[in-house]
Every structure is written in structure tokens, then in C-alpha cells.
């Protein structure tokens, strides 16, 4: 990997979904341990970075690394309640898009 690598170019899967009506979960899954460790160490998916990306407070973001699955799970509050009048993605399935272009 070069100095600036896009997350979308190295992750096997990047997806998002609801974690209830008020929370969103983003899963980033890797195909090998080396890439997983590099991304985890880079801090690109840490609570502060994800809070800034999604315009929420960093104390509302949980980042959970799962080494056994070579995955990093990020849970954060939805800006609008799922199914509410301002919601544009009732299942939360399109909310991972900003993560794809993150560079580390």
C-alpha cells in the first residue's frame, strides 16, 4: 500500500445498516490481517475521525475491532430517526458511502 490508500480499495466489504431506529452501524471487513492491522493502527476509523465525518460527538461513537473476523465495527447515532419525516435512508444501507473514500 502506498502513502495514501483509499479504504474502499483495500476493504473486502464496507456496509452500513440500522442498529435500531436511532443508531447506525458501519462494518469494514478486510481480506487479510496485514491490511486490517494497518487500517486499525492508522486511526482513520477511530471515534474522533468518524464523529467528524458524520457530524456527531465523538463520545457518541463506538469503534469495535474484531480481529477474529478482520473487521472493524463503528456504531454512531443517526442524524434522523429511521423512518422519520427527515430520513432519506430508512434501512441505513447507504450511509457507508463517506467511508469508502477515506485515505490512510
C-alpha positions in Angstrom: 0.0 0.0 0.0 1.3 3.5 -0.8 1.3 6.5 1.5 -2.4 7.4 0.7 -4.6 4.5 0.2 -8.4 4.6 -0.1 -10.3 2.4 2.3 -12.6 1.3 -0.5 -9.6 0.0 -2.4 -8.4 -2.3 0.4 -11.5 -3.4 2.3 -13.3 -6.5 1.2 -16.7 -5.2 2.4 -17.9 -1.8 3.6 -21.5 -1.7 4.6 -23.9 0.1 6.8 -27.2 -0.8 8.4 -29.5 0.3 11.2 -28.8 -0.7 14.8 -32.3 0.2 15.9 -34.2 3.4 14.9 -31.6 5.8 16.4 -28.3 4.1 15.7 -26.3 3.3 12.6 -23.6 0.6 12.3 -20.8 0.6 9.7 -18.9 -2.6 9.1 -15.5 -2.6 7.4 -14.2 -6.1 6.7 -10.7 -7.0 5.3 -9.4 -9.9 3.5 -6.1 -10.2 5.3 -4.6 -9.5 8.8 -1.9 -7.2 7.5 -4.4 -4.7 5.9 -6.7 -4.9 8.9 -3.8 -4.1 11.3 -2.6 -1.2 9.1 -6.0 0.4 8.9 -6.7 -0.1 12.6 -3.3 1.5 13.6 -3.8 4.4 11.2 -6.7 5.8 13.2 -8.8 6.5 10.1 -11.7 4.7 11.7 -11.3 5.9 15.3 -14.1 7.6 17.2 -12.8 11.2 16.6 -12.4 10.7 12.9 -15.8 9.0 12.5 -17.5 11.7 14.6 -16.1 14.4 12.4 -17.1 12.6 9.2 -20.7 12.0 10.4 -21.1 15.3 12.3 -21.7 13.8 15.7 -19.9 14.0 19.0 -17.0 11.6 19.4 -18.4 10.4 22.8 -21.4 9.0 20.9 -19.2 6.8 18.6 -18.2 3.3 19.5 -15.4 1.6 17.5 -15.1 -2.1 18.0 -12.3 -4.0 16.3 -13.0 -7.8 15.7 -9.6 -9.3 15.0 -11.1 -12.8 14.5 -13.3 -11.6 11.7 -10.7 -9.0 10.4 -13.4 -6.4 10.8 -13.9 -3.0 12.4 -17.5 -2.1 13.5 -18.4 1.6 14.1 -21.7 2.5 15.8 -22.9 6.0 15.9 -26.2 7.9 16.2 -28.3 8.5 13.1 -28.9 12.2 12.4 -32.6 11.4 11.7 -34.7 8.7 13.2 -35.2 5.7 10.9 -38.5 6.2 9.1 -38.9 9.7 10.4 -40.0 12.6 8.2 -36.4 13.8 7.5 -35.0 10.3 6.9 -33.8 9.5 3.4 -32.5 6.0 4.1 -34.9 4.0 6.2 -32.6 0.9 6.4 -29.3 2.9 6.8 -27.9 0.9 3.9 -26.4 3.8 2.1 -24.7 5.6 5.0 -21.3 3.9 4.5 -20.6 5.9 1.3 -18.3 8.6 3.1 -16.1 5.8 4.5 -15.2 4.4 1.1 -13.1 7.4 0.1 -11.3 7.8 3.5 -7.5 7.7 3.0 -4.9 6.4 5.4 
